[in-house]
Amino acid sequence: MYLKVVVDFQLMMREDAAPVEAAKRCVVDASIQMANLLGHSDAAGALIGSLFVADGPLSMDELVEMTGYSKSTVSINMTFLENQGIVRRMRRPGDKRNYYVIMKNIDETLKTENEKIRQMMQIHIAAIDEAERILEGAIESDEAERLRRLFSTTRVECVKARKLIDLVAPFTIDELIEILEREVAIREAGER
């Protein structure tokens, strides 16, 4: 029960608090703050932080015990986090329960996010194509022309986003950093 969300961080920082538990709580609190910045719940952040500091996969019951949230809250948030590519569900041989691990490898998370963005761009482009087809039969008006311009510029932006995703997809984060650092150095040398 070292991570109960109801525990006040200041209490954990007292001299009698175990430093290991206080350090874990510090990371959980930061995870809650980061989740809030992204528009996610405190529970999502607490679960991310709990999985991050855990020594291996955790079951639903363990997450309930560690965070103090109800099983339904944990379940809903774990499904959300799994769909976001932040956590992964797994099973242990001979055990029917689900266990969860956080995606600590940034390359896995980047690939998941890139694929989601690529799919979103495809959906948007398909919708624009259909909307433009529908507008072909529209009576000419200022509104129809405004929509045509909007659709045209949005398609260009979606295609650019999809192209960027396709360009970065084959690379790891480290490779992308190396490529970009080289490019920055070349540009800086050219400016001198």
C-alpha positions as CSV (number, residue, x, y, z in Angstrom):
1,M,0.0,0.0,0.0
2,Y,3.0,2.3,-0.5
3,L,1.3,4.5,-3.1
4,K,-2.2,5.2,-1.7
5,V,-3.2,8.3,-3.7
6,V,-4.9,9.7,-0.6
7,V,-1.6,10.1,1.2
8,D,-0.4,13.7,1.2
9,F,3.0,14.2,-0.4
10,Q,4.1,16.5,2.5
11,L,3.4,13.6,4.9
12,M,5.6,11.3,2.8
13,M,8.4,13.8,3.0
14,R,8.6,13.8,6.8
15,E,11.7,12.4,8.4
16,D,10.0,9.2,9.5
17,A,8.8,8.3,5.9
18,A,11.0,5.7,4.2
19,P,13.0,7.5,1.5
20,V,12.2,4.7,-1.0
21,E,8.5,5.2,-0.5
22,A,8.8,9.0,-0.6
23,A,10.8,8.7,-3.9
24,K,8.1,6.5,-5.4
25,R,5.4,8.9,-4.2
26,C,7.3,11.8,-5.8
27,V,7.2,10.0,-9.2
28,V,3.5,9.1,-8.8
29,D,2.6,12.8,-8.0
30,A,4.6,14.0,-11.1
31,S,2.7,11.4,-13.2
32,I,-0.6,12.7,-11.9
33,Q,0.5,16.3,-12.8
34,M,1.6,15.2,-16.3
35,A,-1.6,13.3,-16.9
36,N,-3.6,16.4,-15.8
37,L,-1.6,18.5,-18.3
38,L,-2.8,16.1,-21.0
39,G,-6.4,16.4,-19.9
40,H,-6.4,12.9,-18.2
41,S,-7.6,12.1,-14.8
42,D,-5.7,11.9,-11.5
43,A,-6.4,8.1,-11.6
44,A,-4.7,7.7,-15.0
45,G,-1.7,9.5,-13.7
46,A,-1.5,7.5,-10.5
47,L,-1.8,4.3,-12.4
48,I,1.0,5.4,-14.8
49,G,3.2,6.4,-11.9
50,S,2.5,3.2,-10.0
51,L,3.4,1.0,-13.0
52,F,6.5,3.1,-13.7
53,V,7.9,2.5,-10.2
54,A,6.7,-1.1,-9.9
55,D,9.2,-4.0,-10.0
56,G,7.4,-5.9,-12.7
57,P,3.9,-6.3,-14.1
58,L,0.9,-5.6,-11.8
59,S,-2.5,-7.2,-11.7
60,M,-5.8,-5.2,-11.5
61,D,-6.1,-6.2,-7.8
62,E,-2.6,-5.0,-7.1
63,L,-3.3,-1.7,-8.8
64,V,-6.5,-1.2,-6.8
65,E,-4.6,-2.0,-3.6
66,M,-1.7,0.3,-4.4
67,T,-3.7,3.3,-5.6
68,G,-6.8,3.1,-3.4
69,Y,-9.1,3.6,-6.5
70,S,-12.1,1.3,-7.0
71,K,-11.8,-1.6,-9.3
72,S,-14.1,0.0,-11.9
73,T,-12.0,3.2,-11.9
74,V,-8.8,1.2,-12.4
75,S,-10.4,-0.9,-15.1
76,I,-11.7,2.1,-17.0
77,N,-8.4,3.9,-16.8
78,M,-6.3,0.9,-17.7
79,T,-8.4,0.3,-20.8
80,F,-7.9,4.0,-21.7
81,L,-4.2,3.8,-21.1
82,E,-3.9,0.6,-23.1
83,N,-5.7,2.2,-26.0
84,Q,-3.4,5.2,-25.8
85,G,-0.4,2.9,-26.1
86,I,0.9,3.9,-22.6
87,V,0.5,0.5,-21.0
88,R,0.4,-3.1,-22.3
89,R,-1.7,-5.9,-21.0
90,M,-0.1,-9.3,-20.6
91,R,-0.7,-12.7,-19.0
92,R,1.6,-15.0,-17.0
93,P,1.7,-18.6,-17.9
94,G,-0.9,-20.6,-15.9
95,D,-2.6,-17.4,-14.6
96,K,-5.9,-16.2,-16.1
97,R,-5.5,-12.7,-14.6
98,N,-4.4,-9.7,-16.7
99,Y,-1.2,-8.0,-15.7
100,Y,-0.1,-4.5,-16.9
101,V,3.2,-3.0,-17.6
102,I,4.1,0.6,-18.7
103,M,5.7,1.1,-22.0
104,K,9.1,2.4,-20.8
105,N,10.7,2.2,-24.2
106,I,10.0,5.5,-25.9
107,D,10.5,4.0,-29.3
108,E,7.5,1.7,-28.8
109,T,5.4,4.6,-27.6
110,L,6.5,6.8,-30.5
111,K,5.6,4.1,-33.0
112,T,2.1,3.7,-31.4
113,E,1.5,7.4,-31.4
114,N,2.8,7.8,-35.0
115,E,0.4,5.1,-36.2
116,K,-2.5,6.8,-34.4
117,I,-1.7,10.1,-36.1
118,R,-1.3,8.4,-39.5
119,Q,-4.7,6.8,-39.1
120,M,-6.3,10.1,-38.0
121,M,-4.9,11.8,-41.1
122,Q,-6.3,9.0,-43.3
123,I,-9.7,9.3,-41.7
124,H,-9.7,13.1,-42.1
125,I,-8.5,12.9,-45.8
126,A,-11.2,10.3,-46.6
127,A,-13.9,12.6,-45.0
128,I,-12.6,15.6,-47.0
129,D,-12.8,13.5,-50.2
130,E,-16.4,12.5,-49.4
131,A,-17.3,16.1,-48.4
132,E,-15.9,17.5,-51.6
133,R,-17.7,14.9,-53.7
134,I,-21.0,15.9,-51.9
135,L,-20.2,19.6,-52.6
136,E,-19.9,18.9,-56.4
137,G,-23.7,18.9,-56.5
138,A,-24.1,22.0,-54.3
139,I,-25.5,25.3,-55.6
140,E,-22.6,27.8,-55.8
141,S,-22.5,30.0,-52.7
142,D,-20.1,31.7,-50.5
143,E,-20.4,29.0,-48.0
144,A,-19.8,26.2,-50.5
145,E,-16.7,28.1,-51.7
146,R,-15.4,28.6,-48.2
147,L,-15.8,24.9,-47.5
148,R,-13.9,24.0,-50.7
149,R,-11.0,26.3,-49.6
150,L,-11.1,24.8,-46.1
151,F,-11.1,21.3,-47.3
152,S,-8.2,22.0,-49.8
153,T,-5.9,23.6,-47.2
154,T,-6.8,20.9,-44.6
155,R,-5.9,18.1,-47.0
156,V,-2.5,19.7,-47.6
157,E,-1.9,19.8,-43.9
158,C,-3.0,16.2,-43.4
159,V,-0.8,15.0,-46.2
160,K,2.2,16.8,-44.7
161,A,1.5,15.2,-41.3
162,R,1.2,11.8,-42.9
163,K,4.4,12.3,-44.8
164,L,6.3,13.4,-41.7
165,I,5.0,10.2,-39.9
166,D,6.1,8.1,-42.8
167,L,9.6,9.7,-42.8
168,V,10.2,9.3,-39.1
169,A,8.6,5.8,-38.7
170,P,11.7,3.8,-39.7
171,F,14.0,5.5,-37.1
172,T,14.5,5.2,-33.4
173,I,14.5,8.3,-31.2
174,D,18.3,8.1,-30.9
175,E,18.6,8.0,-34.7
176,L,16.3,10.9,-35.1
177,I,18.2,13.0,-32.6
178,E,21.5,12.2,-34.4
179,I,20.0,13.1,-37.7
180,L,18.6,16.4,-36.4
181,E,21.7,17.3,-34.5
182,R,23.7,16.9,-37.7
183,E,21.2,19.0,-39.6
184,V,21.4,21.7,-37.0
185,A,25.2,21.7,-37.1
186,I,25.2,22.0,-40.9
187,R,22.7,24.9,-40.7
188,E,24.7,26.7,-38.0
189,A,27.9,26.3,-40.0
190,G,26.2,27.7,-43.0
191,E,25.1,30.8,-41.1
192,R,28.6,31.8,-40.0
